[in-house]
Amino acid sequence: MPIRKLREFLDSHAVRYFVLSHSPAYTAQEIAAAAHVPGKELAKTVIVSINGTMAMVVLPASRQLDFERLREVTGTRDVELAGEREFAGLFPECEIGAMPPFGNLYGMDVYVAEELEEDEEIAFNAGSHNELLRLSYEDYRRLVHPEVARLALDVK
């Protein structure tokens, strides 16, 4: 089960969470529809390279990454979208594109779009393209310690 590592981590911190199964879906909007979760409440994980180091950016599914803002937040111009080949080996228990937004479990910095703090809960891919995990945003923030900033643009 792809989310074993994540479940063990959450269980060890006595975090209450729910697993939502849905038909296979691959884009954030397809996942939101399949799981009956509003797009603004579903978090998607985007892997970026910052000065050659992989990092996670977590955005509402209905938004896209503002690279210029991320460059400002990180204080570097060397920020780009990471290719699947660059990060596939970092998440051996996950399907490509279904990584949970827990960079701390993979030795990665995590940046979160401030809009996600507006919701009581956060839902996200749990390592596969047919399962989501939902937990309180407060528990997520407490466990991951992400840097929160204005990082999202409307999808065009």
N, CA, C and O atoms as a GROMACS GRO file, in nm:
protein
  624
    1MET      N    1   0.085  -0.119   0.000
    1MET     CA    2   0.000   0.000   0.000
    1MET      C    3   0.089   0.125   0.000
    1MET      O    4   0.172   0.141   0.089
    2PRO      N    5   0.072   0.211  -0.098
    2PRO     CA    6   0.161   0.326  -0.111
    2PRO      C    7   0.164   0.420   0.009
    2PRO      O    8   0.266   0.483   0.033
    3ILE      N    9   0.057   0.430   0.084
    3ILE     CA   10   0.057   0.528   0.191
    3ILE      C   11   0.100   0.471   0.327
    3ILE      O   12   0.080   0.535   0.429
    4ARG      N   13   0.158   0.351   0.329
    4ARG     CA   14   0.199   0.291   0.455
    4ARG      C   15   0.290   0.383   0.536
    4ARG      O   16   0.267   0.404   0.655
    5LYS      N   17   0.392   0.437   0.471
    5LYS     CA   18   0.488   0.526   0.539
    5LYS      C   19   0.415   0.647   0.598
    5LYS      O   20   0.441   0.686   0.712
    6LEU      N   21   0.325   0.705   0.522
    6LEU     CA   22   0.250   0.821   0.569
    6LEU      C   23   0.156   0.784   0.683
    6LEU      O   24   0.149   0.855   0.783
    7ARG      N   25   0.085   0.673   0.668
    7ARG     CA   26  -0.007   0.630   0.776
    7ARG      C   27   0.071   0.603   0.906
    7ARG      O   28   0.026   0.643   1.013
    8GLU      N   29   0.185   0.538   0.896
    8GLU     CA   30   0.265   0.512   1.016
    8GLU      C   31   0.308   0.643   1.082
    8GLU      O   32   0.304   0.655   1.204
    9PHE      N   33   0.348   0.739   1.002
    9PHE     CA   34   0.388   0.871   1.054
    9PHE      C   35   0.269   0.938   1.124
    9PHE      O   36   0.284   0.988   1.236
   10LEU      N   37   0.154   0.940   1.059
   10LEU     CA   38   0.036   1.004   1.119
   10LEU      C   39  -0.009   0.931   1.245
   10LEU      O   40  -0.042   0.994   1.345
   11ASP      N   41  -0.009   0.798   1.239
   11ASP     CA   42  -0.048   0.720   1.357
   11ASP      C   43   0.047   0.745   1.474
   11ASP      O   44   0.002   0.754   1.589
   12SER      N   45   0.176   0.757   1.447
   12SER     CA   46   0.274   0.779   1.554
   12SER      C   47   0.256   0.916   1.620
   12SER      O   48   0.304   0.939   1.731
   13HIS      N   49   0.187   1.008   1.550
   13HIS     CA   50   0.160   1.140   1.606
   13HIS      C   51   0.014   1.156   1.648
   13HIS      O   52  -0.032   1.267   1.674
   14ALA      N   53  -0.058   1.044   1.654
   14ALA     CA   54  -0.198   1.040   1.698
   14ALA      C   55  -0.285   1.138   1.618
   14ALA      O   56  -0.370   1.207   1.675
   15VAL      N   57  -0.264   1.142   1.487
   15VAL     CA   58  -0.341   1.230   1.399
   15VAL      C   59  -0.461   1.153   1.345
   15VAL      O   60  -0.448   1.039   1.299
   16ARG      N   61  -0.576   1.215   1.351
   16ARG     CA   62  -0.697   1.156   1.296
   16ARG      C   63  -0.705   1.191   1.148
   16ARG      O   64  -0.691   1.307   1.110
   17TYR      N   65  -0.726   1.091   1.063
   17TYR     CA   66  -0.732   1.112   0.919
   17TYR      C   67  -0.832   1.015   0.857
   17TYR      O   68  -0.872   0.917   0.920
   18PHE      N   69  -0.871   1.045   0.736
   18PHE     CA   70  -0.965   0.962   0.663
   18PHE      C   71  -0.905   0.930   0.526
   18PHE      O   72  -0.843   1.016   0.464
   19VAL      N   73  -0.925   0.808   0.481
   19VAL     CA   74  -0.882   0.766   0.348
   19VAL      C   75  -1.005   0.761   0.260
   19VAL      O   76  -1.106   0.700   0.296
   20LEU      N   77  -0.997   0.827   0.145
   20LEU     CA   78  -1.107   0.830   0.049
   20LEU      C   79  -1.064   0.757  -0.077
   20LEU      O   80  -0.967   0.798  -0.142
   21SER      N   81  -1.133   0.651  -0.111
   21SER     CA   82  -1.103   0.580  -0.236
   21SER      C   83  -1.191   0.636  -0.347
   21SER      O   84  -1.305   0.675  -0.324
   22HIS      N   85  -1.136   0.638  -0.467
   22HIS     CA   86  -1.210   0.688  -0.583
   22HIS      C   87  -1.160   0.616  -0.707
   22HIS      O   88  -1.057   0.549  -0.704
   23SER      N   89  -1.234   0.629  -0.815
   23SER     CA   90  -1.190   0.567  -0.940
   23SER      C   91  -1.061   0.635  -0.984
   23SER      O   92  -1.038   0.751  -0.950
   24PRO      N   93  -0.976   0.565  -1.058
   24PRO     CA   94  -0.849   0.624  -1.099
   24PRO      C   95  -0.867   0.759  -1.169
   24PRO      O   96  -0.950   0.773  -1.259
   25ALA      N   97  -0.787   0.856  -1.126
   25ALA     CA   98  -0.790   0.990  -1.184
   25ALA      C   99  -0.648   1.046  -1.176
   25ALA      O  100  -0.573   1.013  -1.085
   26TYR      N  101  -0.613   1.130  -1.273
   26TYR     CA  102  -0.474   1.173  -1.282
   26TYR      C  103  -0.452   1.323  -1.271
   26TYR      O  104  -0.351   1.366  -1.216
   27THR      N  105  -0.544   1.403  -1.320
   27THR     CA  106  -0.526   1.547  -1.303
   27THR      C  107  -0.595   1.588  -1.174
   27THR      O  108  -0.686   1.520  -1.125
   28ALA      N  109  -0.552   1.700  -1.119
   28ALA     CA  110  -0.608   1.747  -0.993
   28ALA      C  111  -0.759   1.768  -1.004
   28ALA      O  112  -0.833   1.733  -0.912
   29GLN      N  113  -0.804   1.824  -1.114
   29GLN     CA  114  -0.947   1.848  -1.129
   29GLN      C  115  -1.025   1.716  -1.144
   29GLN      O  116  -1.136   1.705  -1.091
   30GLU      N  117  -0.968   1.616  -1.214
   30GLU     CA  118  -1.033   1.485  -1.224
   30GLU      C  119  -1.044   1.420  -1.087
   30GLU      O  120  -1.146   1.360  -1.053
   31ILE      N  121  -0.938   1.432  -1.009
   31ILE     CA  122  -0.936   1.373  -0.875
   31ILE      C  123  -1.042   1.439  -0.787
   31ILE      O  124  -1.116   1.370  -0.717
   32ALA      N  125  -1.049   1.571  -0.791
   32ALA     CA  126  -1.148   1.644  -0.711
   32ALA      C  127  -1.289   1.597  -0.747
   32ALA      O  128  -1.371   1.573  -0.658
   33ALA      N  129  -1.317   1.583  -0.877
   33ALA     CA  130  -1.449   1.539  -0.920
   33ALA      C  131  -1.476   1.395  -0.878
   33ALA      O  132  -1.584   1.364  -0.827
   34ALA      N  133  -1.379   1.305  -0.897
   34ALA     CA  134  -1.397   1.163  -0.864
   34ALA      C  135  -1.420   1.144  -0.715
   34ALA      O  136  -1.498   1.057  -0.675
   35ALA      N  137  -1.353   1.224  -0.633
   35ALA     CA  138  -1.363   1.209  -0.487
   35ALA      C  139  -1.468   1.301  -0.426
   35ALA      O  140  -1.488   1.301  -0.305
   36HIS      N  141  -1.535   1.381  -0.510
   36HIS     CA  142  -1.637   1.475  -0.463
   36HIS      C  143  -1.580   1.573  -0.361
   36HIS      O  144  -1.639   1.598  -0.256
   37VAL      N  145  -1.463   1.627  -0.394
   37VAL     CA  146  -1.395   1.726  -0.310
   37VAL      C  147  -1.384   1.853  -0.393
   37VAL      O  148  -1.336   1.848  -0.506
   38PRO      N  149  -1.426   1.968  -0.338
   38PRO     CA  150  -1.410   2.093  -0.414
   38PRO      C  151  -1.264   2.115  -0.452
   38PRO      O  152  -1.174   2.090  -0.371
   39GLY      N  153  -1.239   2.163  -0.574
   39GLY     CA  154  -1.102   2.183  -0.623
   39GLY      C  155  -1.019   2.272  -0.533
   39GLY      O  156  -0.898   2.252  -0.522
   40LYS      N  157  -1.082   2.370  -0.468
   40LYS     CA  158  -1.004   2.459  -0.381
   40LYS      C  159  -0.963   2.391  -0.251
   40LYS      O  160  -0.872   2.439  -0.182
   41GLU      N  161  -1.029   2.279  -0.215
   41GLU     CA  162  -0.996   2.208  -0.092
   41GLU      C  163  -0.900   2.092  -0.115
   41GLU      O  164  -0.844   2.037  -0.020
   42LEU      N  165  -0.881   2.055  -0.240
   42LEU     CA  166  -0.788   1.947  -0.273
   42LEU      C  167  -0.650   2.008  -0.297
   42LEU      O  168  -0.636   2.102  -0.376
   43ALA      N  169  -0.552   1.956  -0.229
   43ALA     CA  170  -0.415   2.006  -0.244
   43ALA      C  171  -0.340   1.919  -0.344
   43ALA      O  172  -0.350   1.796  -0.341
   44LYS      N  173  -0.266   1.985  -0.433
   44LYS     CA  174  -0.182   1.910  -0.526
   44LYS      C  175  -0.036   1.941  -0.493
   44LYS      O  176  -0.002   2.050  -0.449
   45THR      N  177   0.047   1.842  -0.516
   45THR     CA  178   0.189   1.854  -0.488
   45THR      C  179   0.264   1.875  -0.619
   45THR      O  180   0.252   1.797  -0.712
   46VAL      N  181   0.341   1.981  -0.623
   46VAL     CA  182   0.423   2.013  -0.740
   46VAL      C  183   0.569   2.004  -0.695
   46VAL      O  184   0.607   2.064  -0.594
   47ILE      N  185   0.649   1.930  -0.769
   47ILE     CA  186   0.790   1.916  -0.735
   47ILE      C  187   0.871   2.016  -0.818
   47ILE      O  188   0.858   2.022  -0.941
   48VAL      N  189   0.953   2.093  -0.749
   48VAL     CA  190   1.036   2.194  -0.815
   48VAL      C  191   1.182   2.172  -0.777
   48VAL      O  192   1.213   2.105  -0.678
   49SER      N  193   1.268   2.229  -0.857
   49SER     CA  194   1.410   2.230  -0.827
   49SER      C  195   1.446   2.374  -0.788
   49SER      O  196   1.421   2.467  -0.864
   50ILE      N  197   1.503   2.390  -0.670
   50ILE     CA  198   1.546   2.521  -0.621
   50ILE      C  199   1.696   2.512  -0.599
   50ILE      O  200   1.743   2.442  -0.509
   51ASN      N  201   1.771   2.583  -0.682
   51ASN     CA  202   1.918   2.575  -0.677
   51ASN      C  203   1.966   2.431  -0.686
   51ASN      O  204   2.063   2.394  -0.621
   52GLY      N  205   1.898   2.349  -0.767
   52GLY     CA  206   1.938   2.211  -0.788
   52GLY      C  207   1.891   2.114  -0.682
   52GLY      O  208   1.923   1.995  -0.689
   53THR      N  209   1.814   2.161  -0.584
   53THR     CA  210   1.762   2.076  -0.477
   53THR      C  211   1.611   2.062  -0.492
   53THR      O  212   1.541   2.161  -0.512
   54MET      N  213   1.561   1.939  -0.484
   54MET     CA  214   1.418   1.915  -0.498
   54MET      C  215   1.342   1.970  -0.376
   54MET      O  216   1.388   1.959  -0.262
   55ALA      N  217   1.226   2.028  -0.403
   55ALA     CA  218   1.138   2.080  -0.298
   55ALA      C  219   0.994   2.059  -0.343
   55ALA      O  220   0.967   2.037  -0.461
   56MET      N  221   0.900   2.066  -0.248
   56MET     CA  222   0.758   2.051  -0.277
   56MET      C  223   0.689   2.185  -0.264
   56MET      O  224   0.718   2.264  -0.174
   57VAL      N  225   0.596   2.207  -0.356
   57VAL     CA  226   0.505   2.320  -0.344
   57VAL      C  227   0.365   2.260  -0.341
   57VAL      O  228   0.331   2.177  -0.425
   58VAL      N  229   0.285   2.303  -0.245
   58VAL     CA  230   0.151   2.250  -0.227
   58VAL      C  231   0.052   2.362  -0.258
   58VAL      O  232   0.055   2.469  -0.197
   59LEU      N  233  -0.035   2.333  -0.355
   59LEU     CA  234  -0.130   2.433  -0.405
   59LEU      C  235  -0.271   2.378  -0.406
   59LEU      O  236  -0.290   2.256  -0.412
   60PRO      N  237  -0.372   2.466  -0.401
   60PRO     CA  238  -0.508   2.417  -0.426
   60PRO      C  239  -0.513   2.360  -0.568
   60PRO      O  240  -0.449   2.414  -0.658
   61ALA      N  241  -0.587   2.253  -0.588
   61ALA     CA  242  -0.595   2.187  -0.720
   61ALA      C  243  -0.643   2.282  -0.828
   61ALA      O  244  -0.610   2.264  -0.945
   62SER      N  245  -0.720   2.382  -0.790
   62SER     CA  246  -0.776   2.474  -0.887
   62SER      C  247  -0.682   2.589  -0.924
   62SER      O  248  -0.721   2.680  -0.997
   63ARG      N  249  -0.559   2.587  -0.873
   63ARG     CA  250  -0.464   2.696  -0.897
   63ARG      C  251  -0.336   2.641  -0.960
   63ARG      O  252  -0.317   2.520  -0.966
   64GLN      N  253  -0.249   2.731  -1.007
   64GLN     CA  254  -0.119   2.689  -1.060
   64GLN      C  255  -0.010   2.770  -0.990
   64GLN      O  256  -0.036   2.874  -0.931
   65LEU      N  257   0.112   2.720  -0.998
   65LEU     CA  258   0.225   2.780  -0.929
   65LEU      C  259   0.268   2.910  -0.995
   65LEU      O  260   0.283   2.918  -1.117
   66ASP      N  261   0.288   3.012  -0.913
   66ASP     CA  262   0.344   3.140  -0.956
   66ASP      C  263   0.495   3.132  -0.933
   66ASP      O  264   0.544   3.156  -0.823
   67PHE      N  265   0.568   3.097  -1.039
   67PHE     CA  266   0.712   3.077  -1.025
   67PHE      C  267   0.784   3.205  -0.981
   67PHE      O  268   0.881   3.199  -0.906
   68GLU      N  269   0.736   3.320  -1.026
   68GLU     CA  270   0.800   3.445  -0.988
   68GLU      C  271   0.790   3.468  -0.837
   68GLU      O  272   0.886   3.510  -0.774
   69ARG      N  273   0.674   3.439  -0.779
   69ARG     CA  274   0.656   3.453  -0.634
   69ARG      C  275   0.746   3.353  -0.560
   69ARG      O  276   0.806   3.387  -0.458
   70LEU      N  277   0.754   3.229  -0.610
   70LEU     CA  278   0.840   3.130  -0.544
   70LEU      C  279   0.985   3.174  -0.549
   70LEU      O  280   1.059   3.154  -0.453
   71ARG      N  281   1.027   3.234  -0.659
   71ARG     CA  282   1.164   3.288  -0.667
   71ARG      C  283   1.186   3.396  -0.561
   71ARG      O  284   1.292   3.401  -0.498
   72GLU      N  285   1.086   3.481  -0.542
   72GLU     CA  286   1.096   3.586  -0.439
   72GLU      C  287   1.105   3.524  -0.299
   72GLU      O  288   1.189   3.564  -0.218
   73VAL      N  289   1.019   3.426  -0.272
   73VAL     CA  290   1.015   3.362  -0.141
   73VAL      C  291   1.147   3.290  -0.110
   73VAL      O  292   1.196   3.294   0.004
   74THR      N  293   1.204   3.225  -0.211
   74THR     CA  294   1.327   3.148  -0.189
   74THR      C  295   1.454   3.232  -0.206
   74THR      O  296   1.563   3.189  -0.170
   75GLY      N  297   1.438   3.351  -0.260
   75GLY     CA  298   1.553   3.439  -0.276
   75GLY      C  299   1.651   3.395  -0.383
   75GLY      O  300   1.770   3.424  -0.375
   76THR      N  301   1.601   3.324  -0.485
   76THR     CA  302   1.689   3.279  -0.593
   76THR      C  303   1.614   3.282  -0.726
   76THR      O  304   1.491   3.267  -0.730
   77ARG      N  305   1.686   3.300  -0.833
   77ARG     CA  306   1.628   3.293  -0.967
   77ARG      C  307   1.626   3.148  -1.017
   77ARG      O  308   1.555   3.117  -1.112
   78ASP      N  309   1.704   3.061  -0.952
   78ASP     CA  310   1.719   2.922  -0.997
   78ASP      C  311   1.606   2.834  -0.943
   78ASP      O  312   1.628   2.750  -0.856
   79VAL      N  313   1.486   2.854  -0.997
   79VAL     CA  314   1.367   2.777  -0.959
   79VAL      C  315   1.301   2.730  -1.087
   79VAL      O  316   1.271   2.810  -1.176
   80GLU      N  317   1.280   2.599  -1.097
   80GLU     CA  318   1.212   2.546  -1.215
   80GLU      C  319   1.134   2.422  -1.179
   80GLU      O  320   1.161   2.356  -1.078
   81LEU      N  321   1.038   2.390  -1.262
   81LEU     CA  322   0.959   2.269  -1.246
   81LEU      C  323   1.050   2.149  -1.265
   81LEU      O  324   1.127   2.144  -1.361
   82ALA      N  325   1.043   2.053  -1.175
   82ALA     CA  326   1.126   1.932  -1.187
   82ALA      C  327   1.058   1.833  -1.281
   82ALA      O  328   0.936   1.819  -1.281
   83GLY      N  329   1.137   1.765  -1.360
   83GLY     CA  330   1.085   1.661  -1.448
   83GLY      C  331   1.066   1.531  -1.371
   83GLY      O  332   1.133   1.507  -1.271
   84GLU      N  333   0.974   1.449  -1.418
   84GLU     CA  334   0.946   1.323  -1.349
   84GLU      C  335   1.070   1.238  -1.330
   84GLU      O  336   1.087   1.174  -1.226
   85ARG      N  337   1.157   1.236  -1.428
   85ARG     CA  338   1.280   1.155  -1.417
   85ARG      C  339   1.368   1.205  -1.303
   85ARG      O  340   1.440   1.126  -1.241
   86GLU      N  341   1.363   1.334  -1.275
   86GLU     CA  342   1.446   1.391  -1.170
   86GLU      C  343   1.401   1.350  -1.030
   86GLU      O  344   1.484   1.336  -0.940
   87PHE      N  345   1.270   1.329  -1.013
   87PHE     CA  346   1.222   1.302  -0.877
   87PHE      C  347   1.158   1.165  -0.856
   87PHE      O  348   1.126   1.130  -0.743
   88ALA      N  349   1.140   1.087  -0.960
   88ALA     CA  350   1.071   0.958  -0.947
   88ALA      C  351   1.134   0.870  -0.839
   88ALA      O  352   1.061   0.806  -0.762
   89GLY      N  353   1.264   0.865  -0.832
   89GLY     CA  354   1.331   0.780  -0.734
   89GLY      C  355   1.320   0.827  -0.590
   89GLY      O  356   1.350   0.752  -0.498
   90LEU      N  357   1.277   0.950  -0.571
   90LEU     CA  358   1.263   1.004  -0.434
   90LEU      C  359   1.140   0.950  -0.363
   90LEU      O  360   1.132   0.957  -0.241
   91PHE      N  361   1.043   0.897  -0.439
   91PHE     CA  362   0.917   0.851  -0.384
   91PHE      C  363   0.890   0.707  -0.429
   91PHE      O  364   0.793   0.683  -0.502
   92PRO      N  365   0.973   0.612  -0.388
   92PRO     CA  366   0.962   0.476  -0.442
   92PRO      C  367   0.829   0.407  -0.413
   92PRO      O  368   0.789   0.319  -0.489
   93GLU      N  369   0.761   0.445  -0.306
   93GLU     CA  370   0.635   0.380  -0.272
   93GLU      C  371   0.514   0.451  -0.333
   93GLU      O  372   0.400   0.409  -0.311
   94CYS      N  373   0.537   0.556  -0.410
   94CYS     CA  374   0.428   0.634  -0.467
   94CYS      C  375   0.423   0.621  -0.619
   94CYS      O  376   0.525   0.602  -0.686
   95GLU      N  377   0.302   0.631  -0.672
   95GLU     CA  378   0.286   0.641  -0.817
   95GLU      C  379   0.329   0.783  -0.857
   95GLU      O  380   0.307   0.879  -0.783
   96ILE      N  381   0.390   0.795  -0.974
   96ILE     CA  382   0.435   0.926  -1.021
   96ILE      C  383   0.315   1.021  -1.028
   96ILE      O  384   0.211   0.986  -1.083
   97GLY      N  385   0.331   1.138  -0.972
   97GLY     CA  386   0.226   1.238  -0.972
   97GLY      C  387   0.126   1.225  -0.859
   97GLY      O  388   0.030   1.302  -0.853
   98ALA      N  389   0.146   1.129  -0.770
   98ALA     CA  390   0.052   1.109  -0.659
   98ALA      C  391   0.122   1.121  -0.523
   98ALA      O  392   0.076   1.062  -0.425
   99MET      N  393   0.231   1.195  -0.518
   99MET     CA  394   0.307   1.207  -0.394
   99MET      C  395   0.229   1.289  -0.291
   99MET      O  396   0.173   1.394  -0.324
  100PRO      N  397   0.224   1.242  -0.167
  100PRO     CA  398   0.158   1.322  -0.063
  100PRO      C  399   0.245   1.443  -0.028
  100PRO      O  400   0.367   1.438  -0.045
  101PRO      N  401   0.184   1.552   0.018
  101PRO     CA  402   0.258   1.676   0.042
  101PRO      C  403   0.336   1.678   0.174
  101PRO      O  404   0.337   1.778   0.245
  102PHE      N  405   0.401   1.568   0.206
  102PHE     CA  406   0.478   1.556   0.329
  102PHE      C  407   0.626   1.549   0.295
  102PHE      O  408   0.690   1.445   0.312
  103GLY      N  409   0.681   1.658   0.246
  103GLY     CA  410   0.822   1.664   0.209
  103GLY      C  411   0.914   1.630   0.324
  103GLY      O  412   1.025   1.581   0.302
  104ASN      N  413   0.869   1.655   0.446
  104ASN     CA  414   0.950   1.624   0.563
  104ASN      C  415   0.982   1.474   0.571
  104ASN      O  416   1.084   1.436   0.629
  105LEU      N  417   0.898   1.389   0.514
  105LEU     CA  418   0.924   1.244   0.514
  105LEU      C  419   1.027   1.206   0.408
  105LEU      O  420   1.077   1.093   0.407
  106TYR      N  421   1.057   1.300   0.319
  106TYR     CA  422   1.149   1.273   0.209
  106TYR      C  423   1.268   1.368   0.209
  106TYR      O  424   1.342   1.376   0.111
  107GLY      N  425   1.288   1.441   0.319
  107GLY     CA  426   1.401   1.533   0.332
  107GLY      C  427   1.391   1.653   0.240
  107GLY      O  428   1.492   1.705   0.193
  108MET      N  429   1.269   1.699   0.215
  108MET     CA  430   1.247   1.810   0.123
  108MET      C  431   1.182   1.928   0.194
  108MET      O  432   1.100   1.910   0.285
  109ASP      N  433   1.219   2.050   0.152
  109ASP     CA  434   1.149   2.169   0.198
  109ASP      C  435   1.010   2.169   0.137
  109ASP      O  436   0.988   2.118   0.027
  110VAL      N  437   0.914   2.227   0.211
  110VAL     CA  438   0.776   2.233   0.163
  110VAL      C  439   0.728   2.378   0.169
  110VAL      O  440   0.742   2.446   0.270
  111TYR      N  441   0.671   2.423   0.058
  111TYR     CA  442   0.612   2.556   0.048
  111TYR      C  443   0.463   2.538   0.020
  111TYR      O  444   0.425   2.462  -0.069
  112VAL      N  445   0.379   2.608   0.097
  112VAL     CA  446   0.235   2.592   0.086
  112VAL      C  447   0.171   2.725   0.048
  112VAL      O  448   0.204   2.830   0.103
  113ALA      N  449   0.078   2.720  -0.048
  113ALA     CA  450   0.003   2.838  -0.087
  113ALA      C  451  -0.088   2.879   0.028
  113ALA      O  452  -0.157   2.795   0.086
  114GLU      N  453  -0.088   3.005   0.060
  114GLU     CA  454  -0.161   3.055   0.176
  114GLU      C  455  -0.311   3.025   0.170
  114GLU      O  456  -0.375   3.018   0.274
  115GLU      N  457  -0.368   3.008   0.050
  115GLU     CA  458  -0.511   2.979   0.039
  115GLU      C  459  -0.549   2.852   0.113
  115GLU      O  460  -0.662   2.840   0.161
  116LEU      N  461  -0.458   2.756   0.122
  116LEU     CA  462  -0.490   2.629   0.188
  116LEU      C  463  -0.513   2.647   0.338
  116LEU      O  464  -0.577   2.563   0.401
  117GLU      N  465  -0.462   2.754   0.394
  117GLU     CA  466  -0.484   2.780   0.537
  117GLU      C  467  -0.627   2.824   0.566
  117GLU      O  468  -0.668   2.827   0.682
  118GLU      N  469  -0.702   2.858   0.464
  118GLU     CA  470  -0.840   2.904   0.483
  118GLU      C  471  -0.936   2.790   0.515
  118GLU      O  472  -1.045   2.814   0.568
  119ASP      N  473  -0.899   2.667   0.483
  119ASP     CA  474  -0.986   2.552   0.506
  119ASP      C  475  -0.947   2.478   0.633
  119ASP      O  476  -0.830   2.473   0.671
  120GLU      N  477  -1.047   2.421   0.699
  120GLU     CA  478  -1.020   2.344   0.820
  120GLU      C  479  -0.948   2.214   0.789
  120GLU      O  480  -0.868   2.165   0.868
  121GLU      N  481  -0.977   2.157   0.672
  121GLU     CA  482  -0.917   2.029   0.634
  121GLU      C  483  -0.840   2.042   0.504
  121GLU      O  484  -0.860   2.135   0.425
  122ILE      N  485  -0.752   1.946   0.484
  122ILE     CA  486  -0.674   1.938   0.361
  122ILE      C  487  -0.690   1.794   0.310
  122ILE      O  488  -0.682   1.698   0.387
  123ALA      N  489  -0.711   1.780   0.180
  123ALA     CA  490  -0.720   1.649   0.116
  123ALA      C  491  -0.614   1.645   0.008
  123ALA      O  492  -0.588   1.746  -0.057
  124PHE      N  493  -0.554   1.529  -0.013
  124PHE     CA  494  -0.443   1.519  -0.108
  124PHE      C  495  -0.423   1.374  -0.151
  124PHE      O  496  -0.469   1.282  -0.084
  125ASN      N  497  -0.352   1.357  -0.262
  125ASN     CA  498  -0.316   1.223  -0.308
  125ASN      C  499  -0.236   1.154  -0.198
  125ASN      O  500  -0.152   1.214  -0.132
  126ALA      N  501  -0.265   1.026  -0.182
  126ALA     CA  502  -0.200   0.949  -0.076
  126ALA      C  503  -0.106   0.845  -0.134
  126ALA      O  504  -0.094   0.735  -0.080
  127GLY      N  505  -0.039   0.878  -0.244
  127GLY     CA  506   0.059   0.787  -0.301
  127GLY      C  507   0.009   0.708  -0.419
  127GLY      O  508   0.088   0.641  -0.486
  128SER      N  509  -0.120   0.714  -0.447
  128SER     CA  510  -0.175   0.644  -0.563
  128SER      C  511  -0.276   0.734  -0.632
  128SER      O  512  -0.316   0.838  -0.578
  129HIS      N  513  -0.317   0.692  -0.751
  129HIS     CA  514  -0.412   0.772  -0.827
  129HIS      C  515  -0.556   0.734  -0.799
  129HIS      O  516  -0.646   0.774  -0.872
  130ASN      N  517  -0.580   0.656  -0.693
  130ASN     CA  518  -0.718   0.623  -0.656
  130ASN      C  519  -0.744   0.632  -0.507
  130ASN      O  520  -0.842   0.577  -0.457
  131GLU      N  521  -0.657   0.702  -0.433
  131GLU     CA  522  -0.681   0.725  -0.290
  131GLU      C  523  -0.640   0.866  -0.252
  131GLU      O  524  -0.536   0.917  -0.293
  132LEU      N  525  -0.726   0.926  -0.171
  132LEU     CA  526  -0.695   1.055  -0.110
  132LEU      C  527  -0.690   1.037   0.039
  132LEU      O  528  -0.749   0.944   0.094
  133LEU      N  529  -0.621   1.125   0.103
  133LEU     CA  530  -0.619   1.128   0.249
  133LEU      C  531  -0.668   1.265   0.291
  133LEU      O  532  -0.631   1.365   0.228
  134ARG      N  533  -0.749   1.272   0.396
  134ARG     CA  534  -0.802   1.398   0.446
  134ARG      C  535  -0.770   1.407   0.595
  134ARG      O  536  -0.791   1.312   0.671
  135LEU      N  537  -0.719   1.523   0.635
  135LEU     CA  538  -0.692   1.548   0.776
  135LEU      C  539  -0.704   1.696   0.803
  135LEU      O  540  -0.719   1.775   0.709
  136SER      N  541  -0.697   1.735   0.928
  136SER     CA  542  -0.710   1.878   0.958
  136SER      C  543  -0.587   1.952   0.908
  136SER      O  544  -0.475   1.901   0.914
  137TYR      N  545  -0.609   2.072   0.857
  137TYR     CA  546  -0.496   2.152   0.810
  137TYR      C  547  -0.402   2.182   0.926
  137TYR      O  548  -0.281   2.187   0.908
  138GLU      N  549  -0.458   2.204   1.043
  138GLU     CA  550  -0.374   2.235   1.160
  138GLU      C  551  -0.278   2.120   1.190
  138GLU      O  552  -0.161   2.144   1.219
  139ASP      N  553  -0.325   1.995   1.183
  139ASP     CA  554  -0.236   1.881   1.204
  139ASP      C  555  -0.129   1.877   1.094
  139ASP      O  556  -0.011   1.853   1.122
  140TYR      N  557  -0.170   1.900   0.970
  140TYR     CA  558  -0.074   1.902   0.860
  140TYR      C  559   0.035   2.006   0.887
  140TYR      O  560   0.154   1.975   0.878
  141ARG      N  561  -0.005   2.128   0.919
  141ARG     CA  562   0.092   2.236   0.941
  141ARG      C  563   0.185   2.204   1.058
  141ARG      O  564   0.305   2.230   1.053
  142ARG      N  565   0.128   2.147   1.163
  142ARG     CA  566   0.207   2.112   1.282
  142ARG      C  567   0.312   2.006   1.252
  142ARG      O  568   0.422   2.010   1.307
  143LEU      N  569   0.280   1.910   1.166
  143LEU     CA  570   0.372   1.800   1.136
  143LEU      C  571   0.474   1.832   1.027
  143LEU      O  572   0.586   1.784   1.030
  144VAL      N  573   0.434   1.914   0.930
  144VAL     CA  574   0.519   1.939   0.815
  144VAL      C  575   0.604   2.066   0.831
  144VAL      O  576   0.714   2.074   0.777
  145HIS      N  577   0.553   2.165   0.903
  145HIS     CA  578   0.622   2.295   0.920
  145HIS      C  579   0.655   2.359   0.786
  145HIS      O  580   0.770   2.395   0.761
  146PRO      N  581   0.555   2.373   0.698
  146PRO     CA  582   0.583   2.432   0.567
  146PRO      C  583   0.603   2.582   0.576
  146PRO      O  584   0.562   2.646   0.673
  147GLU      N  585   0.668   2.637   0.475
  147GLU     CA  586   0.672   2.782   0.461
  147GLU      C  587   0.547   2.821   0.383
  147GLU      O  588   0.524   2.773   0.272
  148VAL      N  589   0.467   2.907   0.442
  148VAL     CA  590   0.341   2.948   0.380
  148VAL      C  591   0.359   3.084   0.314
  148VAL      O  592   0.412   3.177   0.374
  149ALA      N  593   0.315   3.094   0.189
  149ALA     CA  594   0.331   3.220   0.115
  149ALA      C  595   0.227   3.228   0.005
  149ALA      O  596   0.158   3.130  -0.024
  150ARG      N  597   0.215   3.343  -0.054
  150ARG     CA  598   0.127   3.363  -0.169
  150ARG      C  599   0.200   3.306  -0.290
  150ARG      O  600   0.293   3.368  -0.342
  151LEU      N  601   0.158   3.187  -0.336
  151LEU     CA  602   0.232   3.116  -0.441
  151LEU      C  603   0.146   3.074  -0.558
  151LEU      O  604   0.197   3.016  -0.654
  152ALA      N  605   0.015   3.101  -0.554
  152ALA     CA  606  -0.075   3.044  -0.654
  152ALA      C  607  -0.135   3.148  -0.746
  152ALA      O  608  -0.160   3.262  -0.708
  153LEU      N  609  -0.155   3.105  -0.870
  153LEU     CA  610  -0.223   3.184  -0.973
  153LEU      C  611  -0.347   3.109  -1.015
  153LEU      O  612  -0.355   2.987  -0.999
  154ASP      N  613  -0.446   3.181  -1.068
  154ASP     CA  614  -0.562   3.115  -1.124
  154ASP      C  615  -0.521   3.034  -1.246
  154ASP      O  616  -0.436   3.077  -1.323
  155VAL      N  617  -0.582   2.918  -1.263
  155VAL     CA  618  -0.556   2.834  -1.380
  155VAL      C  619  -0.618   2.902  -1.501
  155VAL      O  620  -0.731   2.950  -1.495
  156LYS      N  621  -0.543   2.907  -1.609
  156LYS     CA  622  -0.593   2.974  -1.730
  156LYS      C  623  -0.648   2.876  -1.828
  156LYS      O  624  -0.694   2.915  -1.935
   0.00000   0.00000   0.00000
